[in-house]
Amino acid sequence: MPTALAGVYQLRQATTRQRKQRASETGPLIPDGPPGFALAPELQPRPSEAVIDKITMSAFEGTPLDIVLRDCGVRAYLIVGVALAVGIEPTARHSADLGYVPVIVRDAYGAGDRPAAHRTPDALAFAGDAMLADTEEVCATLIQAPISPAE
C-alpha cells in the first residue's frame, strides 16, 4: 500500500516498525518489486493459486481469507512465515477464534525478536490456540493422509 493511501493503523505500524517520528517519513513495509523482496522461483504461485495481500497483523482481518477457506471447506491449515510475533501469532489467534485449527510449523518461521521467538510458541500452545509441529512431522502426516476423490 503506498504511504499516501495507508490508513491510520498502517501508518502507526509503519512509524513504529521503521522507527520514524512522522508517518510522512515512512515507506511501504514491504516494497513491491525490489529483488530482496521477490519470491524465490520455486515459491511463485501457480495460476490456479490465490494471492491475498495482508495489511494488518492477522491475515484474516481486512481480507477475504476467511470466506475463501470456508468456501473450500478448509478447517485446519499450516502457517509459516518471517514474522512470528507480529504476523503468525495474530493470524493463528484470530483464526482459532473463527473456528480454524492453525498448525504452526516450528522450523519454518522467523522472528525479529529473540525473546518473542521463545515466548510466542509457548503461549500459543498453552492457550490451545494452535498446534505446533516441525517440517518432518508435517511431511510424515501429509504422506499418510488420504487424498479425496476431488483432488
N, C-alpha and C positions, 0 to 999 in steps of 0.2 A: 504494500500500500504506500503510495507516495506520501511524504510527510504532509503535504498540503491537503490531502484527503483523509488523513487519520483522525480518529475521534479522540475524545478526552482520555479514554482508557489506554489506547495505543500510544498516545503522546506521553502519558505519565510513565508507562512501561519503558518506552524508548529513552526518556530522560534519565530514568533510574539506571537502566542497563548500560547506557552509553556514557554515564557519568557526566551529563551536561547540566548546566544551570537553567537553560531555557529550551523549551520544546522546539523552537525555531532552529536550534543548533543541531538537532538530531537528523539522522537519515534513516531509511528503512532498516529494520533489524536484519533482514536477510535480503541483500540486493539481488535483483533478478539479472542474471546474465554473466556476472564475473566468473572466471574459471574456478576460483576457490569455492564457489557455491554450487557448481554444476553437479548433477548426479553422476555417479560412476556409470559407464556404459551398460554394465550388467544389471543396473538398477533402474534403467529407463522404463517407464510404464509402457505396457503394451497398448495398442489402440483400443482394446476392449476394457482397459482398466481406468477407473476414475481417479482423478487427481483433485483433492479437496484442499484448498488453501486455508490455513488456520491462522487467525489473527488474535486469538485470546489464548490463555493458558490451557484451557480444555478444548480438545478438538471437537467436542460436541456443542460448544457454545457458538452461535452465530454461523453455523454451517449446516448443510443437510445430512450430515453423517448419521444421525440417529434414524432418520427416515429411510435412508439408503440401506442401512444394516437391517432394520426391521423388515423392509420390503424383500430383502434377500433371505430372511429367516435366520440371520446370524444371532446367536445368543452369547457366544464367547469369542474372544479374539486375542491374538498375540500383539504385544506392543513393545516396540524397540525405539531407539532414537538417541539424540545427542543431549537432551536437556531433562534429566531425571526429575529434579525438584520443581522446575518451572514449566514442564510440558507433560511428561509422562505421569507424574503423580496427580496433577489436577485432572487430567483426562481419565485416569483409572478411577479416581474417586467419583467423578461426575457420572461416568458410565455405570459404576456399581449402583449409584442412586437410581439410574434409569433401568436397572434390572439386568445388565450385562455382567459377564464374568471376564474381566480383563486378566490376561496372563502376561506378566512382565518377564521378559527374557533377561535374566540377571547378567549374562555376559555379552549383552548386545545393546548396552546403553552407555551414555557418557554422563558426566556430571561436572559442572564447573566449580563445585564447592565440595571439598573432601568430607567435611562433617555431614553434609546433606546426603552424600553418596552412601554413607553408613546408616544414617538415621532414617531416611525415607523408606527403603525396602522393609526395614523392621517395623516401622509404623504402619505401613500398608498391610503387612502380614498380620500384625497384632489386631488391627481393626477388622480384618477379614475382607477388606475392600478389593483385594487382588490375590491371585495365585502367583507364585514365583517359581520359575523353572529355568534351567540353563539350556543352551542350544542342544546339547546332547540329549537331554530328556525330551525336549520338544520334537526333535527329529525322530527319536525312537517311538514316540507316541504317534506321530503322523504316519510313519511307516506301517504301524499296526492298525491304523484307523480304516474302517471300511469306506469304500467310495460309493456314494449314492448313484443310482442309475442315471440321474440327470447330469452327472459330470462327465 
